[in-house]
Amino acid sequence: MTLYREVGALMEQVAECAILPRFRRLSGADVAEKSPGEVVTSADLEAERLLAEGLASLCPGVRIVGEEAVSADPGRLSGVGEGLVWLVDPLDGTANFAAGSALFGMMVALVEDGVPQMGWILDVVTGRMCFAEAGKGATIDGQPVRARGTGSPRPVAALGTHFLEPHRRERVHAHAQGQLQRVAVPRCAAESYPRLVLGENDIALFQRSLPWDHAAGALFVNEAGGRVTHWDRSPYRVGGHGTGILAATDPYLWEVGAQVLLGEEAGLLSVPELVG
């Protein structure tokens, strides 16, 4: 069995035993605040434990960096852009999951010296699996896929500006008004990246670039023919110095988004990245 199938099967097994049984069945004891405005559930913790055990068995000796492990010990993130690393987001969109919304997923990426090599995005509820391998294209449920735009006269954009200070957020939105068709963000990268490939969104903007949130998705969109970079236009890289992320269905739409959002008028390039 190839690594693609082995990791996919592991993710599906973990979803089946650790996440789905708890969906819309969480008790108060299953949910805790890990930082202001951020929650963690028993499903996150159990899923990450099982994924880490399974990945360690598949690839002994490869470093594993999981979201919840880093939350408990931020030092685990040090050197994440060096060598071969598994990045694990056991339950992306935890707030949605805890609220009973189906906008959540599971993401795993294999990264070498900061460059994503393989990435998996599982829609836990539907079972849809998005996968990409560097230089070999992207697939959905094993079938090759190419990104397609919405075809809207104004590009459909999901702007992740909710972490900005209100006056900065208003400035970005005001500048985008009339140039982009802004839609609500799903607050779940495992949902955002597939939307860029499936013709639902044309552009996505993120301020936070925590590696487990973006490595698999950035690779998936890039391999499907889209473009994903940091705000300074440098290629997406784990552990690099680039801040923020701009992603689009294709290079042309990325340029449209960059002209609107990364110019001086929008003011984003003066905004610090959030790493927590």
BALUM-239968 format. One line per 8 residues: number of its first residue (from 1); for each residue x, y, z of N, C-alpha, C. Coordinates in pm, whole numbers, plus 50000, padded with zeros to 5 digits. Layout:
% residues N
NUM> X Y Z X Y Z X Y Z ~ ... $
This chain:
% residues 276
1> 50085 49880 50000 50000 50000 50000 50089 50124 50000 ~ 50060 50220 49914 50142 50340 49907 50120 50428 50030 ~ 50213 50521 50052 50200 50613 50164 50072 50695 50150 ~ 50037 50730 50027 49913 50804 50003 49794 50729 50062 ~ 49786 50601 50032 49672 50523 50080 49682 50492 50228 ~ 49802 50469 50276 49819 50436 50417 49780 50554 50507 ~ 49826 50673 50473 49792 50789 50555 49644 50821 50542 ~ 49590 50812 50422 49447 50835 50403 49363 50740 50485 $
9> 49401 50613 50485 49326 50513 50563 49337 50542 50712 ~ 49456 50583 50756 49474 50618 50897 49382 50733 50936 ~ 49377 50837 50853 49292 50952 50883 49145 50913 50890 ~ 49103 50830 50798 48963 50786 50798 48930 50704 50922 ~ 49024 50620 50964 49002 50539 51084 48993 50627 51208 ~ 49082 50725 51216 49082 50815 51332 48954 50898 51335 ~ 48911 50946 51219 48786 51022 51213 48669 50937 51262 ~ 48669 50812 51220 48558 50722 51253 48550 50691 51402 $
17> 48667 50680 51466 48662 50638 51607 48677 50754 51706 ~ 48737 50866 51665 48764 50973 51761 48682 51099 51740 ~ 48638 51124 51617 48571 51251 51589 48421 51234 51566 ~ 48383 51150 51472 48240 51138 51439 48153 51096 51558 ~ 48198 51005 51645 48112 50969 51759 48085 51086 51853 ~ 48171 51189 51850 48154 51304 51939 48082 51421 51872 ~ 48063 51415 51740 48002 51527 51669 47857 51545 51715 ~ 47829 51665 51762 47697 51703 51815 47658 51622 51938 $
25> 47760 51563 52003 47736 51487 52126 47832 51528 52237 ~ 47895 51642 52224 47991 51687 52324 47921 51729 52453 ~ 47980 51693 52564 47933 51742 52693 48019 51862 52733 ~ 47981 51928 52838 48060 52041 52885 48202 52001 52919 ~ 48220 51881 52968 48352 51833 53007 48441 51805 52886 ~ 48381 51796 52767 48457 51766 52646 48518 51890 52581 ~ 48484 52008 52629 48528 52133 52566 48599 52219 52669 ~ 48716 52272 52629 48792 52360 52718 48849 52476 52636 $
33> 48874 52587 52702 48938 52701 52637 49089 52686 52651 ~ 49161 52680 52539 49306 52665 52546 49378 52799 52536 ~ 49310 52900 52483 49359 53037 52480 49238 53125 52458 ~ 49247 53256 52482 49130 53342 52465 49067 53328 52326 ~ 48940 53286 52325 48869 53271 52199 48896 53142 52124 ~ 48982 53055 52179 49018 52929 52112 48979 52813 52203 ~ 48907 52716 52145 48866 52600 52224 48933 52474 52173 ~ 48941 52377 52259 48989 52243 52222 48890 52144 52279 $
41> 48870 52033 52209 48775 51933 52256 48847 51799 52277 ~ 48777 51710 52342 48832 51576 52361 48857 51508 52227 ~ 48780 51545 52125 48800 51486 51992 48933 51529 51932 ~ 48969 51658 51947 49099 51705 51899 49212 51624 51961 ~ 49207 51611 52092 49316 51548 52166 49329 51400 52132 ~ 49216 51330 52127 49221 51187 52096 49264 51165 51952 ~ 49213 51246 51860 49250 51230 51720 49398 51255 51698 ~ 49452 51359 51761 49594 51386 51743 49680 51273 51799 $
49> 49640 51219 51913 49717 51108 51971 49720 50989 51876 ~ 49604 50955 51821 49597 50839 51732 49671 50864 51600 ~ 49660 50984 51547 49733 51016 51424 49884 51010 51446 ~ 49929 51065 51558 50072 51064 51587 50124 50920 51601 ~ 50048 50837 51670 50088 50697 51685 50094 50628 51549 ~ 49993 50650 51466 49990 50586 51337 50100 50633 51243 ~ 50127 50764 51241 50233 50817 51155 50370 50770 51202 ~ 50388 50761 51332 50516 50713 51385 50540 50568 51344 $
57> 50433 50491 51335 50445 50352 51293 50475 50342 51143 ~ 50413 50430 51065 50434 50428 50920 50573 50475 50881 ~ 50622 50578 50950 50752 50637 50915 50833 50660 51043 ~ 50891 50557 51098 50967 50571 51222 51078 50675 51209 ~ 51091 50756 51311 51199 50854 51314 51166 50988 51254 ~ 51056 51001 51182 51018 51130 51125 50949 51213 51232 ~ 50992 51334 51246 50937 51424 51347 50789 51452 51320 ~ 50709 51458 51427 50566 51487 51417 50535 51613 51495 $
65> 50474 51711 51428 50435 51837 51491 50284 51851 51480 ~ 50216 51839 51592 50070 51847 51594 50025 51976 51662 ~ 49909 52024 51620 49857 52150 51675 49843 52145 51826 ~ 49786 52040 51879 49760 52036 52023 49888 52015 52102 ~ 49983 51941 52047 50111 51925 52115 50184 52058 52125 ~ 50176 52138 52019 50239 52270 52022 50166 52363 52117 ~ 50035 52350 52124 49959 52432 52219 50004 52405 52362 ~ 50033 52279 52392 50080 52242 52525 50225 52280 52547 $
73> 50306 52277 52440 50449 52308 52450 50492 52381 52323 ~ 50485 52515 52321 50519 52592 52201 50659 52564 52149 ~ 50748 52517 52232 50884 52488 52190 50891 52380 52083 ~ 50787 52298 52072 50784 52193 51971 50782 52248 51829 ~ 50748 52377 51815 50742 52438 51683 50880 52481 51634 ~ 50975 52487 51722 51110 52531 51684 51169 52440 51577 ~ 51226 52500 51474 51289 52423 51368 51194 52346 51280 ~ 51066 52389 51275 50966 52314 51199 50997 52315 51049 $
81> 51075 52412 51003 51111 52419 50862 51238 52345 50826 ~ 51285 52261 50916 51409 52188 50892 51385 52038 50889 ~ 51444 51972 50790 51433 51826 50781 51296 51779 50739 ~ 51269 51651 50766 51143 51589 50729 51048 51594 50848 ~ 50928 51648 50827 50834 51671 50936 50692 51636 50892 ~ 50620 51567 50980 50476 51552 50965 50408 51668 51036 ~ 50316 51736 50968 50233 51839 51030 50091 51785 51043 ~ 50035 51797 51162 49905 51734 51190 49807 51835 51249 $
89> 49695 51851 51182 49582 51926 51238 49469 51824 51253 ~ 49450 51773 51374 49356 51661 51391 49210 51700 51369 ~ 49179 51829 51395 49040 51874 51380 49045 52023 51351 ~ 49053 52056 51224 49056 52196 51185 48913 52250 51181 ~ 48891 52364 51243 48756 52417 51257 48691 52370 51385 ~ 48771 52366 51492 48720 52313 51619 48600 52392 51671 ~ 48603 52524 51656 48489 52604 51704 48361 52565 51631 ~ 48372 52541 51500 48255 52496 51424 48207 52360 51474 $
97> 48303 52269 51494 48271 52135 51542 48199 52142 51677 ~ 48252 52224 51767 48193 52235 51900 48054 52296 51896 ~ 48028 52379 51794 47897 52443 51780 47799 52358 51701 ~ 47843 52241 51654 47755 52153 51579 47752 52178 51430 ~ 47842 52266 51380 47850 52292 51237 47941 52190 51170 ~ 47907 52150 51047 47984 52049 50976 48106 52106 50904 ~ 48137 52233 50924 48253 52293 50858 48380 52266 50939 ~ 48427 52142 50931 48551 52105 50997 48615 51992 50917 $
105> 48742 51969 50941 48812 51865 50868 48939 51823 50940 ~ 49015 51737 50873 49141 51686 50928 49248 51706 50821 ~ 49366 51754 50862 49472 51779 50765 49605 51721 50814 ~ 49675 51661 50720 49808 51606 50746 49897 51644 50628 ~ 50021 51685 50656 50115 51717 50549 50253 51663 50584 ~ 50324 51618 50482 50463 51577 50496 50547 51687 50431 ~ 50635 51746 50511 50712 51863 50467 50861 51833 50479 ~ 50938 51875 50380 51083 51856 50383 51151 51991 50368 $
113> 51229 52027 50469 51299 52156 50471 51205 52271 50438 ~ 51085 52266 50495 50989 52374 50481 50901 52367 50358 ~ 50927 52274 50268 50851 52265 50143 50755 52146 50150 ~ 50624 52170 50140 50528 52059 50143 50553 51959 50030 ~ 50556 51831 50065 50578 51725 49968 50452 51644 49940 ~ 50373 51621 50043 50247 51548 50029 50148 51610 50127 ~ 50021 51617 50087 49921 51675 50176 49786 51608 50160 ~ 49717 51586 50273 49586 51523 50277 49488 51616 50349 $
121> 49368 51631 50294 49262 51708 50359 49136 51622 50358 ~ 49092 51580 50474 48974 51494 50484 48854 51573 50533 ~ 48746 51572 50456 48617 51622 50503 48557 51508 50584 ~ 48561 51523 50714 48525 51412 50802 48380 51369 50784 ~ 48291 51463 50761 48148 51431 50752 48115 51359 50622 ~ 48166 51409 50508 48133 51350 50379 48229 51240 50336 ~ 48349 51238 50395 48450 51142 50356 48534 51185 50237 ~ 48510 51303 50184 48588 51351 50069 48735 51368 50108 $
129> 48824 51314 50024 48967 51324 50051 49035 51403 49939 ~ 49093 51516 49974 49175 51593 49882 49321 51558 49909 ~ 49396 51535 49802 49535 51495 49817 49620 51559 49709 ~ 49744 51589 49744 49839 51640 49644 49978 51593 49680 ~ 50059 51575 49576 50201 51542 49592 50280 51636 49504 ~ 50388 51690 49558 50468 51789 49486 50510 51736 49350 ~ 50477 51813 49247 50515 51777 49111 50431 51671 49045 ~ 50330 51620 49118 50250 51510 49064 50101 51540 49057 $
137> 50064 51662 49089 49924 51701 49074 49839 51678 49197 ~ 49710 51708 49182 49614 51699 49291 49500 51607 49254 ~ 49441 51544 49355 49327 51455 49333 49221 51480 49438 ~ 49098 51444 49403 48989 51437 49500 48931 51297 49489 ~ 48934 51225 49600 48889 51086 49603 48956 51003 49493 ~ 49085 51030 49474 49164 50951 49380 49156 50996 49236 ~ 49071 51094 49205 49055 51139 49067 49128 51272 49046 ~ 49209 51283 48940 49282 51409 48914 49187 51527 48904 $
145> 49231 51641 48954 49146 51759 48954 49228 51882 48919 ~ 49166 51975 48846 49226 52104 48817 49133 52211 48873 ~ 49192 52313 48931 49113 52420 48991 49034 52495 48885 ~ 48914 52535 48921 48832 52615 48832 48775 52733 48909 ~ 48766 52848 48842 48713 52967 48906 48561 52966 48909 ~ 48505 53064 48977 48359 53075 48987 48298 53129 48859 ~ 48378 53205 48783 48325 53270 48664 48253 53400 48695 ~ 48254 53444 48821 48186 53566 48859 48258 53688 48800 $
153> 48183 53791 48755 48247 53914 48704 48341 53977 48807 ~ 48301 53971 48933 48389 54015 49041 48436 53891 49115 ~ 48567 53868 49124 48615 53746 49190 48557 53728 49330 ~ 48515 53607 49359 48457 53575 49490 48570 53553 49589 ~ 48572 53633 49694 48685 53634 49787 48640 53612 49931 ~ 48706 53518 49999 48686 53495 50142 48806 53555 50214 ~ 48784 53666 50281 48894 53742 50341 48901 53715 50491 ~ 49006 53645 50531 49024 53612 50673 49082 53730 50749 $
161> 48997 53830 50773 49041 53952 50840 48991 53962 50983 ~ 48933 53854 51034 48869 53860 51166 48968 53881 51280 ~ 49099 53857 51255 49197 53879 51360 49255 54021 51356 ~ 49220 54098 51254 49271 54234 51243 49202 54326 51343 ~ 49270 54434 51378 49205 54538 51456 49091 54595 51372 ~ 48980 54634 51436 48862 54678 51359 48891 54784 51254 ~ 48974 54885 51285 48998 54990 51186 49078 54938 51067 ~ 49166 54842 51092 49241 54782 50981 49149 54694 50896 $
169> 49061 54620 50960 48967 54535 50889 48875 54620 50800 ~ 48827 54728 50854 48740 54817 50776 48814 54875 50656 ~ 48941 54906 50674 49020 54960 50563 49033 54859 50450 ~ 49063 54734 50485 49076 54630 50383 48944 54609 50310 ~ 48835 54600 50385 48705 54576 50324 48662 54692 50236 ~ 48689 54814 50282 48652 54932 50203 48728 54934 50070 ~ 48855 54896 50075 48934 54897 49952 48890 54786 49856 ~ 48843 54672 49913 48798 54561 49829 48659 54584 49772 $
177> 48583 54672 49835 48445 54697 49793 48441 54737 49645 ~ 48355 54670 49570 48339 54702 49429 48437 54631 49338 ~ 48545 54576 49397 48644 54505 49316 48637 54354 49336 ~ 48599 54314 49458 48585 54173 49490 48446 54149 49547 ~ 48392 54032 49524 48266 53992 49584 48298 53916 49713 ~ 48289 53984 49825 48332 53925 49951 48225 53832 50007 ~ 48268 53712 50049 48178 53615 50111 48233 53577 50248 ~ 48149 53518 50329 48190 53479 50464 48298 53371 50459 $
185> 48392 53380 50550 48494 53275 50560 48439 53160 50643 ~ 48478 53037 50612 48426 52923 50689 48493 52902 50824 ~ 48597 52982 50852 48676 52964 50976 48731 52821 50984 ~ 48775 52771 50870 48825 52634 50861 48905 52622 50733 ~ 49038 52614 50745 49123 52605 50627 49097 52477 50548 ~ 49057 52371 50617 49026 52246 50549 48905 52259 50458 ~ 48826 52362 50477 48715 52394 50389 48754 52501 50289 ~ 48836 52598 50331 48872 52710 50244 48948 52667 50121 $
193> 49050 52583 50137 49134 52546 50023 49058 52466 49918 ~ 48979 52365 49954 48902 52295 49851 48806 52387 49776 ~ 48751 52488 49841 48660 52580 49772 48728 52651 49655 ~ 48859 52673 49666 48933 52738 49558 48950 52647 49438 ~ 48942 52519 49459 48959 52422 49351 48824 52382 49291 ~ 48720 52385 49373 48589 52335 49332 48498 52441 49270 ~ 48550 52560 49243 48470 52662 49178 48377 52738 49270 ~ 48402 52733 49400 48316 52802 49496 48372 52939 49536 $
201> 48502 52950 49546 48570 53077 49575 48681 53096 49473 ~ 48719 53222 49450 48830 53252 49361 48956 53293 49437 ~ 48938 53357 49551 49050 53413 49627 49026 53387 49775 ~ 49133 53358 49848 49125 53345 49994 49244 53416 50056 ~ 49217 53489 50161 49320 53563 50233 49324 53512 50377 ~ 49445 53490 50428 49463 53446 50567 49566 53536 50634 ~ 49540 53576 50756 49643 53648 50832 49731 53549 50907 ~ 49669 53456 50976 49747 53356 51050 49801 53251 50953 $
209> 49924 53209 50976 49979 53105 50888 50045 52994 50969 ~ 49973 52947 51071 50021 52833 51148 50038 52715 51053 ~ 50150 52645 51060 50184 52549 50953 50084 52437 50932 ~ 50025 52383 51038 49932 52271 51022 49803 52316 50954 ~ 49775 52448 50955 49655 52498 50889 49671 52511 50738 ~ 49794 52520 50688 49813 52562 50550 49901 52473 50462 ~ 49987 52392 50519 50081 52316 50437 50009 52225 50337 ~ 49912 52148 50384 49840 52057 50294 49757 52134 50193 $
217> 49688 52240 50238 49602 52317 50149 49679 52394 50044 ~ 49791 52454 50084 49872 52529 49987 49923 52436 49878 ~ 49969 52318 49917 50017 52222 49817 49903 52178 49726 ~ 49788 52151 49783 49672 52106 49706 49633 52208 49599 ~ 49621 52335 49639 49582 52439 49544 49691 52461 49438 ~ 49816 52468 49481 49925 52487 49385 49930 52373 49283 ~ 49916 52250 49330 49924 52135 49239 49801 52125 49149 ~ 49691 52189 49190 49571 52190 49106 49573 52303 49004 $
225> 49680 52382 49002 49693 52490 48905 49670 52627 48961 ~ 49645 52637 49092 49626 52767 49155 49759 52827 49197 ~ 49750 52929 49281 49872 52993 49331 49852 53033 49476 ~ 49949 52998 49559 49947 53031 49702 50082 53089 49740 ~ 50082 53208 49798 50206 53273 49841 50185 53343 49974 ~ 50295 53391 50029 50286 53482 50143 50251 53621 50091 ~ 50219 53713 50181 50180 53848 50140 50292 53923 50069 ~ 50416 53886 50097 50526 53953 50028 50554 53891 49891 $
233> 50464 53803 49848 50470 53737 49717 50574 53624 49711 ~ 50637 53593 49821 50731 53481 49823 50653 53350 49826 ~ 50710 53241 49771 50640 53112 49772 50607 53069 49914 ~ 50493 53002 49928 50457 52951 50061 50564 52855 50111 ~ 50602 52874 50236 50703 52788 50296 50676 52774 50445 ~ 50689 52655 50497 50675 52631 50640 50801 52676 50711 ~ 50784 52757 50815 50897 52800 50895 50979 52911 50834 ~ 50930 52971 50725 51003 53079 50661 50972 53214 50726 $
241> 51012 53320 50657 50994 53454 50713 50875 53527 50654 ~ 50806 53466 50556 50689 53529 50496 50573 53535 50593 ~ 50494 53641 50585 50377 53655 50671 50250 53652 50588 ~ 50140 53610 50651 50012 53605 50583 50015 53512 50463 ~ 49897 53486 50408 49884 53399 50290 49776 53454 50198 ~ 49808 53458 50069 49710 53490 49965 49704 53369 49872 ~ 49583 53316 49852 49564 53199 49768 49457 53229 49664 ~ 49473 53171 49545 49374 53192 49439 49366 53071 49349 $
249> 49257 53064 49276 49228 52952 49187 49330 52939 49074 ~ 49380 53051 49025 49480 53048 48918 49569 53172 48929 ~ 49680 53175 48857 49773 53289 48868 49709 53423 48833 ~ 49618 53424 48735 49553 53550 48699 49470 53604 48815 ~ 49388 53520 48875 49306 53564 48987 49392 53600 49107 ~ 49507 53533 49122 49599 53573 49229 49647 53716 49205 ~ 49681 53750 49082 49724 53886 49051 49614 53988 49079 ~ 49491 53952 49046 49379 54041 49076 49369 54063 49226 $
257> 49376 53955 49302 49370 53967 49447 49486 54046 49503 ~ 49605 54024 49449 49723 54096 49498 49712 54245 49472 ~ 49661 54283 49356 49647 54425 49325 49552 54493 49422 ~ 49446 54422 49460 49348 54481 49551 49394 54477 49696 ~ 49450 54364 49738 49473 54341 49881 49616 54365 49928 ~ 49713 54356 49839 49852 54367 49882 49916 54499 49842 ~ 49838 54589 49788 49889 54721 49759 49892 54808 49884 ~ 49954 54922 49875 49969 55010 49991 49835 55057 50045 $
265> 49735 55073 49956 49606 55127 49999 49536 55038 50100 ~ 49550 54906 50084 49482 54814 50176 49550 54808 50312 ~ 49680 54833 50316 49752 54841 50442 49787 54709 50506 ~ 49770 54598 50435 49796 54469 50498 49942 54443 50525 ~ 50031 54494 50442 50171 54461 50458 50232 54521 50584 ~ 50160 54610 50649 50206 54664 50777 50146 54592 50896 ~ 50068 54486 50867 50001 54409 50972 50088 54291 51011 ~ 50115 54272 51142 50197 54158 51184 50121 54027 51170 $
273> 50196 53920 51147 50137 53786 51143 50103 53741 51283 ~ 49992 53667 51295 49957 53606 51422 50009 53464 51424 ~ 50081 53427 51526 50139 53293 51534 50082 53214 51650 ~ 49984 53266 51714 49925 53192 51826 49779 53170 51807 $
